[in-house]
Amino acid sequence: MSLYGEKLFTSRLVLRKIQEADIPIIVAWSQSEEACGAYLTPSKHDVEQMRQQVHSGVFWSDREKMFLVEVKEDGHPIGTAHYWHSPGRQPTVSMALKVAIPEERGKGYGTEIQKFLIMYIFDHLPVEAVEMHTDVNNTAQQRCLQKLGFELIESLVYDDQQKKRTGHLFRLTDERYHSHPIYQFHYE
């Protein structure tokens, strides 16, 4: 796993910088309830807004990166992964992902995306913790986060595109990352 220029490679996937040609699919996913699934609210980006954000570097800076996720074998896009430094909490990074193609869910891609993005973050950024929020009913993601060494910090109500959701905040500390076997023993 490594970031070569603007790409992060895992065993089955490529996470890469969003480009101009990707904007229509990113916008379509942001407007689709099917692409967002039961636990995300569509963010409803528009093409011009997304174009401005991509060209201004909002999604590719020292503070945050947003990746388009593609299957390595045939290059078809399946979703997005995003991390950002939490405002006012510099040593903490927040992460989010979306497997936008329903037929691609349940294949372990979400776990693979998160694992390798976490490895990149801890190995290349000055962070003390990675945090993720998940809907209280998203038990598959909660199991995944626990498998990846995250600990449940608190349950809370949070805003998801002006929709109130009840969820859990999970955190993986630098110490836990460096001692967790899933990150120490892998064959990539």
Beta strands, then each sheet from edge to edge (+ up, - down):
strand 1: 2-4
strand 2: 7-9
strand 3: 13-17
strand 4: 64-71
strand 5: 77-85
strand 6: 92-99
strand 7: 129-135
strand 8: 151-160
strand 9: 163-173
sheet 1: 1+ 2- 3+ 4- 5+ 6- 7- 9+ 8-
end
